[in-house]
Amino acid sequence: MNHPSYLGVFLTFARNSLIRDMTFRANFLIEAVSSVSWMIMNLGFYTLVYRFTPSIADWDKYEFFVFISTTMFVNSLVQAFFMPNAQELSELVRTGGLDYALLKPIDTQFLVSLQRVNWASLGNFFVALLLLGYAVPKIEGFELSVWHFVLYPVYVLLGVFILYSVMITLAATSIWLGRNQSLYDFWFYITNFSRYPMEIYEGTWGTPLRQLFTFVIPILVVINVPARLLARQLGSEQVFLAGFAVLATILSLLGSRWVFRKALLSYRSASS
């Protein structure tokens, strides 16, 4: 029996999603413009903040713009490729659509994770490219090397994989709960910690939060590691965090895989 080409299957999913989006062009444009407008408004807010302060947690204006760009890269990829599928999983469980996914001669997690692509969410990806190209040359005393261009996209992808691991773990709980309508809200609450430099988490409450969301639920390394790599001089702390990010990605993917497979063992067909 021939095994399916996973790349070929994904490309088919992506093509079908693009055709579906282009069938409703007005809706596609509204989604893309709304997403880009929201990020531009956020950028405008921080531009106003930097009119009154030279730095936020030792990040100057252009360093923080790199941080924002990295956030946009990671979030646009997650929202384009994984978020719509994670939200759909609870509906598959409720209606019995997961039965058909289990019968396909392809890995079930792959199928339910990538069967739909939200192309409109990729608008922020191109905005992030423009912002990064504007901000990086303006960072004083910082010289880019080939390694920066190689490692930065690698760590952006590692951040995407960590967020995917958290997302698919949350989505898998719908198999036990039947429905998980609060997935997006809970996802927002957790990932909201990754939107700011980890230096702001100091003091009685901040330090425990930083430790928790760095070493237990590694949300803070998602944006901070690639942003630090491109915007700041490489020091011992950055090297340690970069090494830990690789380990955290591997453990996150393995952990989410275990949870997903464990949840599937508990699945009962909607008709049973």
N, C-alpha and C positions, 0 to 999 in steps of 0.2 A: 504493500500500500504506500503510495507516494504521500509524503508529508507536505502540507501547504507551505508556500513561501510567505513568511510573516511580513516581509517587506512588501511583497505584492499585495497581500491582503490589506495592509495599512494604506497603501497608495490607492487602492480601490475605495476604501472608506473615505479617504480625503477627497477623492474625485467626486464621489457621490454627494458628500457634504457640500462641496463647492457648487455642484449643479443645483442642489436644493436651495442653497443660499441665493444663487443667481436667479432662481425662479421667482423669488420674492425680493427683488432688488431694493425696493424702497425700505423694507424692514432691515435689510442688510446695511444700507447706508445709515439709517437712523441708529442702529446699534453701534456701528463703527464711530460715527460722529459723537455719540453720547459717551462712549468709552474714552475717546481721545479728549473730549472736552472736560471730563472729570479729572483726568490727569493733568491737563493744562491748568485747571483751576487750583489743584494742589500745588503745582509748581509756582503759580502766582502767589499763593499764600506764603510759601517759604521765601520767595523773593522779597515780599514785604517784611517778613521777619528779619531778614538779613540787612534791611535798611537801618535797624535799630540795635543790632549786635554783630560783632565781627565773626563770631563762631557759635556753634551749638555743640556742646560736649567735645570741644577741641576740633571740630570739623568746620573748616571755613566754607565760604559760599560755594566755591567750585568743587571742593571735595564732596560737599553734601549733594551737589548736583549729580556727581558720579554715583553717589548712594541712591538717589532717586532713579537715575537711569537703570541701575541694577535691579531695583525693585520693579520697575516697569518691564524689564526683560523677563524676569522670573514669573511675575504674575500674568503677563500676557501669554506665555507659553502654557502655564498651568490652566488658565481659563480657556484657552483655545482647544487644548488636547484632552484635558482630564475632567474639568469641572462639569461640563454637560453630561458626561457619561456617569460620573459619580452620583449626580442628582437623579439620573434615570434609573439607577440600580434598584432603588426602593420600589419604583413602579414596576420593574420587571419581576420583582419578588411578589408584589401584590397581585399582579394580573396573570402570573404564571409564565411570563415571557422568558424567565430564566431557564425554564425547561428546554426551550429550543436552543439556547446558548450552550447548555450542557451536552446536547446531542451533536453539536458541531465537532468535526475532527480537527479542532484547534484549541489551544489553551484557553480556558474560560476566562481567566483574569485578563489576558490580552484582549479577548473579544469584548468584554464589558467595559474595558478601560479606554479603548480607542476606536469604537465603532462610529463615533460622531466627532467631527471637528467643527468648532465654532470659528470660522475664518474672520469674523468681524472683530474678534478680540485681539487679532494680530496687528491691528492699527497702532496700538501702543508700542509694539516692538519697533516700528519704524520711527516713531516719535523719540523713543529712547536712543536710537542710533544717532539722530540729529543732536539730541541733548548731550550725549557722550562726546560726540565730535566737537561740540562747542566748549564743553567744560574741561576736558583733559588737557588741552594745550595751555589753559590759563592757570593751571596749578603751578605755583612757584616752587622752584628748586627740585623738580621731579622729572627724571628722564626715563622715557619708556625704552624697554628692550624687547627683543623678540619673545622672551619668556612671558612678558606681560600679555602679549597678544595671543600666546598659546594657552596660558593657564587661565586667563580670565573667562573665556567661553566654557572651558572645562568646569570651572567652579560654579558658573551660572547653571550649567546642566546638573551638577551635583545638587545645587539648591532646588532645582525643579524636581529631582528625584526624591529628595527629602519631603517636600510638600506633597508630592504624589503619594508617598508612603503614608503620610498622616491622613490624606484624603480618602484613600482606598480602605484604610483601616476603619475610619468613621463610616464610610458607605457600607462596609461589610456588616456593620451592626444591624442594618435593616433586615438582614436575613434572620436574625434572632428576634428583632423587635416588630417585624412586619412592615412598619413604615418608619421613616426617619426624616420627617419634614423639617426638623431643626438642624439638618446637616450644614446648610449654608451659614446659618447664624453661629453655630458652634465653631465652624471653620474660621469665620471672620474673627471671633473672639481670640482664638489661639494665634492665628497668623498676624494679628494686629501688633503683637510684640516684635515681630521681625521688621516692621516698617521704620524703626528708629535705631540709631547707633547704640551698641550695647553699653557704651560709656555712660549713658543716662541712667542706667540701672545701678544706682549706688545707695548706700545707707541701710537703715534698718530693714526696710521692705525691699528696696531695689536690689541689693546684693543677693538675697535668696532667690528672687525672681530670675536674676541673670544666671545663677548657677542652675536653676531648674530648667530654664528654657535654652540652656547651652548644652548641658551634659545629660539631662534626662529626656526631655523632649527638645531635640536640637533645632529649634526654630530660629534662634538668633544667629546661627552660623550660615543660614540660607543666604542672607543679603550681606551680612557684615564681612564674611571672608572674601568673596570676589570684589566687593567695593573697596575694602582695605588694600587688596592686592594691586588695584589699579590707581588708587588715589593717594596712598600713603607709603612712606618708606618702609621697607621690609625689616621687621625686627624679630626678636625671639618669640614674642607673643603671637605675632602673625604667623610665624612658621609653625608654632604649636597648634594654633587654630586651623591652619590649612591641613595639617596632618590629621587632626581630629575630625575635620569635615569629611575626609575620605572614609574614615572608620565609621562615622555616624551615618553616612549614606549607605554603606554596606549593611550595617545593622538595621537601619530603618527599612530597607528593601526586604531583607530576610524576615524581619518581624512582621511587616505588613503581609508578606506572602504566607506566613504561618497563620496569621489571623484569618486571612481570606479563605485558605483551604480548610481551616477549622470551622469557619462559618458554613462553607459548602456542605460539610459533613452533617450539619444540623438542618440543612434545607429540606423541606418537604414540599412536593409539588402543590400548586394551588388547587389542583383537582383531587388531592389526597385528603 
